[in-house]
Amino acid sequence: MKVLAVYGSGHQGSSCNAMLAQAVKGARDAGHTVLEYSIYDMNIKGCTGCRACKEGGEQVCVVKDDLKPYFEELCSADVILLSAPNHTGQPCGPMITYLNRHYCLLRTDWTAKNKAGMRVAGFFSQGAPDPEAYRAVYQSYMADFQRRGMTLIDILIHAGREAVSQELLDRAYRLGQEL
Ligand SMILES: Cc1cc2nc3c(=O)[nH]c(=O)nc-3n(C[C@H](O)[C@H](O)[C@H](O)COP(=O)(O)O)c2cc1C
């Protein structure tokens, strides 16, 4: 399977990126092809609403920035694994910008251009110690991928100031291995 892994935190030692890295390791150990993208290392523009993706048949996003290679792979990918830290109660700004760009996957009849049967998993981290505090927000973020016909595999949440637990890292690894 082709797996796209999108790292959404910008600092060394990130908890959500650590979980995603474990899922990537599991996926590679299971023999899957994983392509990795680090959002904070990329020049990414917001969706301009140009509608070239709506008027151009199967055309995906035409914006010329560092997401272009990602979109070239996306329509033949099987899985997206993504991570995002919580910034002011929601996934960080660059990951919202990234999400917005998936507008291009919807045709005007609301069907999706990406492969049928695609799946997606999210790895989120937050300072608030209650893992349930923002679950609905993360579910809402992931729902936008589900609206493009993707099935949600799971949402893993690291909560609080401690280092991400071995239990969560193991869950992430297994998620990748069992794709
Ligand atoms: C700009 C900013 C805003 C934040 N806002 C929240 C917040 O509203 N709620 C929360 O629980 N944590 C918040 N945090 C804390 C981060 O979510 C927390 O440190 C998280 O572990 C970062 O994940 P990472 O290590 O994977 O980057 C904020 C952090 C930053 C830098």
The ligand as a Gaussian input file, in Angstrom:
#p B3LYP/6-31G(d) Opt

LIG

0 1
 C        0.476000      28.552000      20.177000
 C        0.099000      27.428000      21.104000
 C       -1.209000      27.306000      21.524000
 C       -1.598000      26.239000      22.329000
 N       -2.907000      26.130000      22.700000
 C       -3.297000      25.045000      23.414000
 C       -4.665000      24.865000      23.741000
 O       -5.523000      25.680000      23.423000
 N       -5.008000      23.761000      24.453000
 C       -4.087000      22.827000      24.838000
 O       -4.465000      21.834000      25.455000
 N       -2.779000      22.974000      24.536000
 C       -2.360000      24.050000      23.841000
 N       -1.035000      24.224000      23.527000
 C       -0.066000      23.229000      24.023000
 C        0.323000      22.208000      22.963000
 O       -0.803000      21.630000      22.355000
 C        1.159000      21.109000      23.620000
 O        2.369000      21.659000      24.057000
 C        1.401000      19.933000      22.704000
 O        1.981000      18.902000      23.434000
 C        2.290000      20.273000      21.557000
 O        2.433000      19.112000      20.743000
 P        3.775000      18.771000      19.972000
 O        4.834000      18.529000      21.030000
 O        3.467000      17.540000      19.221000
 O        4.107000      19.943000      19.101000
 C       -0.626000      25.299000      22.764000
 C        0.706000      25.441000      22.348000
 C        1.064000      26.491000      21.530000
 C        2.508000      26.616000      21.083000

